[in-house]
Structures are given as C-alpha cells and as structure tokens.
Amino acid sequence: MTVANQIYNVCHIYELSIKGSRTEMQNMFTQFKENNNVFNYKTVCGSKIVQDIFLAQHEFVKFFNTFSTVLVMDSTYKTNQYKMSLFEIVGLTSIERTYNI
C-alpha cells in the first residue's frame, strides 16, 4: 500500500535529480533557456540579487502576436516570500479562451 508521503519523497528525489546542485532560481533560468522561452532579468547594481524577472513562454508569445486585441493586466503586490510584485497579462483568443503572456 502506498501512502502520500512515499509519493512526495519519490517526486522530491526526481526533482533533485533534475535540478542537481543549482538553486531554484538557477534551475528556473536554465529550464527557460533550454525551452527557448522569452526570458530576461535585472539584478541590483553590483550584486547577485535579482530585482526584476520577465518570463514568457514561446507558445504564448505566438498567441499574443495572433490575438493582441484584448488584454487584461493585473498587478498584485506582495504575493510571495520575497515581497516582489507580480504583474500578469492575460489575453483573449477569437474563441474566447484566455492565455497568459
């Protein structure tokens, strides 16, 4: 019989095998580069502290180029442990389906 803790442990070991010795931030940057997504970041002057991150999946950029008429923009503040704001843009396709930019 399998319990939830065993499944969690297997998933955690698998994630560690993919991540290796990289930090979570380095792993995220690496995955975005490998998948050819639109990605950029800015650091605090003269340090390794990340100030701004811009991420957009390649597929959603294609959607935006095709359906750029209707966009909804939302800026939610203090949404994570780092107290960084989140600015989200959502578009609408011609069949009224939403996509994130």
Secondary structure, DSSP 8 states (H G I E B T S, - for coil): ---HHHHHHHHHHHHHHHHTT--HHHHHHHHHHHTT-EEEEEE-TTSS-EEEEEEE-HHHHHHHHH--S-EEEEEE-S-STT---EEEEEEE-TTS-EEE-
